[in-house]
Amino acid sequence: MIEPSHTSAGSHERYLGIDVGGTTIKYGLVTEDGKILHQQSVATEDFSGPKSAVQYGLEFARLTEGNLNHLAGVGLAVPGV
């Protein structure tokens, strides 16, 4: 279940950051100037593969913002790449 932390902000573009680690995957939704609006951490083992981890991130962004209309980009950090 997605229960992100919330901080209010205006209606500017949003960017989704996904940081894949060995024990957790961290998601963050930020404004164009880098202000963190929402963040979530999930155990890496909860995902069946990369596709499910990215789909979760998009769902995280959609649920926290109400839609994906303001999502301007996605950044992905993966170890060993």
N, C-alpha and C positions, 0 to 999 in steps of 0.2 A: 504494500500500500504506500502510495506517495503522500508524504506529509512534510513538504518543504518548509523551511523557515521563510518568513515573509518580511519584506521591506517595501513600502510604497514608493512609486516613482511615476513620472510622467509617461506620455505615450510615444517615446522615441524608439528607435530600432533596438532590438535585443540580440544578444549573441549567446549561444549555448557552448559551454566548455565541458569536455568530457576528459577526465584524467583516469586512465586505466592503470591500476596498480595490482600487485600480487595478491593483496588481501581485500582491498576495497576499490570500487569505482566511484569517483566523486563527480558530481554534476553541479554546474553553476550556471545561472542565467544572469548576465550582466548587461548594463547599458553600454551605449557607444563610448562613453567616457570611463568605463571600467568599474562602475559602481555595482557591487553584488546585490542583486535583488532577491534571489532564491538560491538555496544550496541544499544538496542531498548527498548522502554517502550510503552506498549499498555494498554488501559483501560480493566480491567478484564471483565466488562460487554459486551465487544465485542465478547466474546467466548461463545459457546453453552455448553461447558463442558470441562473436562480435556483432552479428546482426541483431540479436535480442538486446544487447547492451545499448546499441544506438537507438533502437526502437523505444526502449525505456526512456532514454534521454529526450526524444521527441515528445513522448507522452508526458514526461515531467514538464517540459516547456509548455505544452498545450494546456495541461491542467493548472499550472500556476499562473498563466497569463490569460486563460480563457480561449485562446486560439493560437495559431502560428503566424498570423498576419504580420507581426512585427519582427519575426525571426529573420535576421539578415545574414547569419552565417553560423557555422559550427566549427569549433576547434577541437582537435583530438590529440591527446598526448598518450603515447604508447611506449612502454619500455622496450629497449632492444631494437628499435626501428631506426 
